[in-house]
Amino acid sequence: MRKQLLAILAACVLGLGALCACSGQAASSAASGSAASQAAASSQAAKIRVVCATFPAYDWVMQVLGDHAESCDVVYLLGNGVDVHSYQPSVEDIAKIADADLFVYVGGESDKWADDAVKAAGNSGLHTVNMLQSMGDAALEEEVVEGMQADEAHDHDHASGAAADADHDHGSGEAREYDEHVWLSLQNAQVLVDAIAVELGEIDSANADAYRDNAQAYKAQLAELDKRFAAAAKAAGKDTLVFADRFPFLYLVHDYDLKYFAAFEGCSAETEASFETVAFLAKKVDDLGLSSVLVIEGSDHRIADTVVQNTQAKNQQVLVMDSLQSVSDADVAAGKTYLGAMQDNLAVLETALA
């Protein structure tokens, strides 16, 4: 037993000796590692951290940052391609918002979680751009037009046109429900880009002039495309669109005085159109002499194909307009931009209204 104890003690002494021999190097390595970690942490802390809840917001932020984007950490929450209406934030997403300098989100029914995240962040330095709030009186209330299949998930009644203007609160003091798809207006986009530039300038005053100049240059591109949309709508042979799908383009048709009929509202969770809805849309296509039926990206075209088969000619094209609601990181890496998507939408619109 004694021999065993001595052996153990010897081993401990040898181990201690080895530890002492290495202590100088270990201390040096630890100090070096600590310094490197502190430098990395300091560099990370110096970065402006921006979190975006939609692709348009992400792209606008990158445009406003310009050359300064490399010194910022910009996070796009929906990079896995999930639809904005289906997104549910993870614990990690909420943590990113809590640590951010700027959070840009829609502010509609689909992301009520965002307001809760901002309140729970406990970050007094957190700046926000709530898109709907930024639009002020230019925000449009949701509406149900003739023939539209109301979403059973909504427990309120909608009015449209003059009725909506006369009865915003539905006579019962209910909160108004606004259409969330504010980014699908090039005119709105200019307002929102300005709002982002202002917040970035407040966060990073040293580069505020650069952010403002970048915003102005980008807004000029948006304004030019807006003019092209207006000219196309004015020169078109038709003034009405038929969507055999959800309809998130209320702001776009409002900008250019266009009319529309659709199967569902923009935020609807419905996927099955009733016989009455299909028959109504098919008749509208016939009555208006339209050569196309529209859907949004990601549609399986089932409703559109059924509408076409119920028209007299049965030869209408099914065209796709991009609502930018489910853009993935892969799309971004491939070069997708807000401006490019809206240019593509213009080409589709010109065909649909021909």
Beta strands, then each sheet from edge to edge (+ up, - down):
strand 1: 48-52
strand 2: 72-76
strand 3: 102-105
strand 4: 127-130
strand 5: 240-247
strand 6: 259-265
strand 7: 292-296
strand 8: 317-321
sheet 1: 2+ 1+ 3+ 4+
sheet 2: 5+ 6+
sheet 3: 7+ 8+
end
